[in-house]
Amino acid sequence: MTQLETPVAFLVFNRTETTRRVFRAIADARPNIYFWWRMIGDRRT
């Protein structure tokens, strides 16, 4: 499988099952640059 040349940024917030599915798809694409950011906190703040 070839490696994805486009950098990927993945922002995660409160959607556990969606996060799993998207992460698997990103891993399958094998991007050469990958940024992962997990947002922590309450939306009300």
Buried (B, 14 or more C-beta within 10 A) or exposed (E): EEEBEEEBEBEBEEEEEEBEEEEEEBEEBEBEEBEEEEEEEEEEE
